[in-house]
Amino acid sequence: MNKTSDALSSAMQERLQRIGRNLRLARKRRRKTIEQAAEMIGTSASSVRRMEAGDPGVKFSTFLVALEVYQLEDALRFAEPEDDVIGQTLDRQRLPARVREKKDKKYDF
C-alpha cells in the first residue's frame, strides 16, 4: 500500500475501483485496446491499467481525460452543491429567525 491508498477509507477505495471498472467497460465497448486508450488519453498503457484497477496513485486528471475521451463527462457528478446535504443543513441553520428591513441612513448635517 502507498500513502495515497492508506489515506482513503475503504468505501472510497471501493468507489475508485468501481470507477475503474466502469472506465474499463467503456473502453471495451468502444473496442479500444489499452494501448489505443493510452494514446487517446495522452498517458502510458501502465497508467491506463492502474486507472482501470482503481489505483488511487493515478493522477485525477487522467480519470477526467478518460471520461472526456469516452464522452462520459456529462455523467460525472462531483461535489455538486445540490448534493451537499450537510452544507445545505448548515446554511439553513445560519438563516436569521426574522429579516428586518434596513433603515435608510439619513445624514442630518
C-alpha positions in Angstrom: 0.0 0.0 0.0 1.1 3.5 -0.6 0.4 6.8 1.2 -2.5 7.7 -1.1 -4.3 4.4 -0.6 -3.7 4.5 3.2 -5.4 7.9 3.4 -8.6 6.6 1.7 -11.4 5.0 3.5 -12.4 1.5 2.4 -15.6 3.0 1.0 -13.7 5.5 -1.1 -11.3 2.8 -2.3 -14.3 0.7 -3.4 -15.8 3.7 -5.3 -12.5 4.3 -7.1 -12.3 0.7 -8.1 -15.9 0.9 -9.4 -15.0 3.9 -11.5 -12.0 2.0 -12.8 -14.2 -1.0 -13.7 -16.7 1.4 -15.4 -13.9 3.0 -17.4 -12.6 -0.4 -18.5 -16.1 -1.3 -19.6 -16.4 1.9 -21.6 -13.1 1.2 -23.3 -14.1 -2.3 -24.2 -17.5 -1.2 -25.5 -15.6 1.2 -27.8 -13.4 -1.7 -28.9 -10.2 0.0 -27.9 -7.0 -1.7 -26.7 -5.2 -0.4 -23.6 -2.5 1.0 -25.9 -5.1 2.8 -28.1 -6.8 4.2 -25.0 -3.5 5.4 -23.6 -2.7 7.2 -26.8 -6.1 8.9 -26.8 -5.9 9.9 -23.2 -2.3 11.0 -23.5 -0.8 8.7 -20.9 1.0 5.4 -20.7 -0.5 2.0 -21.0 0.5 1.2 -17.4 -1.4 4.3 -16.2 -4.5 3.1 -18.0 -4.1 -0.3 -16.4 -3.7 1.2 -13.0 -6.6 3.6 -13.6 -8.9 0.7 -14.6 -7.8 -1.1 -11.5 -8.8 1.9 -9.3 -5.3 2.8 -8.2 -5.5 6.0 -6.2 -2.0 6.9 -7.3 -3.1 7.7 -10.8 -3.5 11.4 -11.4 -7.0 12.7 -11.1 -6.6 14.5 -14.4 -6.1 11.1 -16.1 -9.5 10.0 -14.9 -11.0 13.2 -16.1 -9.4 13.0 -19.6 -10.6 9.4 -19.9 -14.2 10.5 -19.1 -13.9 13.1 -21.8 -12.3 10.8 -24.3 -15.1 8.3 -23.8 -17.7 11.1 -23.9 -18.8 10.4 -20.3 -18.0 13.8 -18.8 -21.7 14.7 -18.5 -22.2 11.7 -16.3 -19.7 13.0 -13.8 -21.3 14.4 -10.6 -18.6 15.5 -8.3 -19.3 17.7 -5.3 -22.4 19.3 -6.8 -23.9 21.9 -4.5 -27.3 20.3 -4.6 -25.8 17.0 -3.4 -24.2 18.6 -0.4 -26.8 17.7 2.3 -24.5 18.8 5.2 -23.7 22.1 3.6 -27.4 22.8 2.9 -28.3 22.0 6.5 -25.6 24.3 7.8 -26.8 27.1 5.5 -30.4 26.6 6.8 -29.1 26.8 10.4 -27.4 30.1 9.7 -30.5 31.8 8.4 -31.8 34.5 10.7 -35.0 33.9 12.6 -36.5 37.1 11.0 -35.4 39.5 8.5 -35.7 43.2 9.2 -35.9 46.0 6.6 -32.8 48.1 6.6 -33.3 51.7 7.6 -32.1 54.3 5.3 -29.2 56.3 6.7 -30.2 59.9 7.0 -27.4 62.3 7.2 -28.6 65.4 9.0 -25.8 67.9 8.6 
